[in-house]
């Protein structure tokens, strides 16, 4: 019975998707199919952005999310670095949306805002120990109302500092981890999740309906409940076909999430990976040119999956990490080609999908992890 209800729910979502998109908030990225619609998500921590890098972003990306530490070495803080890059991008292409990164559940440094952060907002275990991320960085306590006000104010202030179009909110799934419940107790863990939900709604109210709240995210069948959270405009599927989410059933669930999100008026960013990432220490010893060559060769499968799943407002993100040296500011031939609008929904046979675009025929098999994109004149 449960599987039947799940299927009926999913089919209903598919049927409602066009209506939901019609009435979705105007903040969703425009459904421009001229080329693959891109989100470039990165931070440059080694210095300031060059004019060539700004030009690249203005030309290639629909949505740019600027990570923690971006521009801090050149401008003194993440806030100042993001604001400066946003201004420079907008001077070249005002239509590009630029997002400020702020973590909801890890107190990453590099922000001026933390000068006003209060120690009592830090999350503690039932034994009074500070709860930390695996890196050793403390976690805040979103169940604390004063913290929620402070956090949402930080973001609202950034919308005034520069031409920022919204916020990328990171680490929501980490609040659902069983290890957190073990550390703080079930009642506190539930309060943390409820606090995060209220914090996003509060943030949206403060920054306004015309600003974007994009959150990370969902994974396969997990964390889909955040699609119903007030104030959330979109989600990133960060672990797409990677990081333990590379089984056929996981990839299929992520593809289905795109449709489910559309039915709820949300857009989705699929973060594709080239089969390796910045945490593969042996791979990172290879020359950058070699890594880029591999990434270009291995883009077909994640891109094909994106194309069969994509709805109006969907975005593709591709690199092997989150800084300027991880392939984020590089061109990929498939992403330069004319695409054109889809000629219909994807046709599914088991774990295989086919879809036609004006300038491309796409095929993907999730079981064999093979794909083909035939580009048309």
Buried (B, 14 or more C-beta within 10 A) or exposed (E): EEEEEEEEEBEEBBEBBEEBBEEBBEBBBEBEBEBBBBBBBBBBBEEBBEEEBBBBBBEBBBBBBBBBBBBBBBBEBBBBBBBBBBBBBBEEBEEBBBBBBBBBBBBBEBBBBEEEBEEEBBBBBEEEEEBBBEEEEBBBBBBBEEBBEBBBBBBBBBBEBBBBBBBBBBBBBBBBEEEBBEBBEEEBBBBBBEBBBBBBBBBBEBBEEEBBBBBBBBBBBBBBEBBEBEBBBBBBBBBBBBEEBBEBEBBBBBBBBBBBBBBBBBBBBBBBBBBBBBEBEEBBEEEEEEBBEBBBEBBBBBBBBBBBBBBBBBBBBBBBBBBBBBBBBBEBEBBEBBBBEBEEBBEEEEBBBBBBBEBBBBBBBBEEBEBEBEBEE
